[in-house]
Amino acid sequence: MTIGEPTDEQLVQLVLGGERERFAVLVDRYKRGITNFIGAGVRSQADVADLAQETFLRSYAHLGTFNPSLGRFSTWIYHIARNVVRTHLGKTLRRPQAQELGEDRTIENALPDLSVEADPAGGILRAEAEADVRAALADLPERTRTVLALRYYDNMEYQTIAETMGLSLGNVKTLIHRGKLALAAKMLERERKAVDALAQKRSSSGVPHALLVF
């Protein structure tokens, strides 16, 4: 949003006042963030698109329940997205248990740089790396996955995350710290499995074991 543009809360009032087309502005503002947020916990891109659409449909249908005195519109709509994802995952996934893991890598290093400037010829590799990160993130417990997605995909401040999640600031910091360790371990686990699978494939194809060096 730039200077001079209506705030989210002002747009809500305009929509409720009869200017329904104004809701499209809110969709444009949040569609990328909501899609990234949902994509952090849902593997299927088709499901991500459907759930993002469902989030905006629910937001529009219940816009009259938004109360700016209780919090910002961004907090409200992410609450809806979180509930949509939670309902979806409740039908399709079993939640894993949280673990204490060693700090080998951080999420900042695990998340790929997707900018063209970083590597103009590496689009495919960057896309694969992003898919790996999202798959690892999807294996984390729901609350941990949510705070990491809000922080690193949507660039939310810790206090805003706390308000969105209904947690204390201390709990958010703890979840993010532990989540970074867990995600790093998941990424290493996925890398080891990939190496083991490649080694097994080469071994079964008759390649001498001495040549299976990476």
Secondary structure, DSSP 8 states (H G I E B T S, - for coil): --TTS--HHHHHHHHHTT-GGGHHHHHHHHHHHHHHHHHTT---HHHHHHHHHHHHHHHHHTGGG--TTT--HHHHHHHHHHHHHHHHHHHH-----------S--HHHHS----TTT-TT-HHHHHHHHHHHHHHHHTS-HHHHHHHHHHHTS---HHHHHHHHT--HHHHHHHHHHHHHHHHHHHHHHHHHHHHHHHHHHHHTT--GGG---
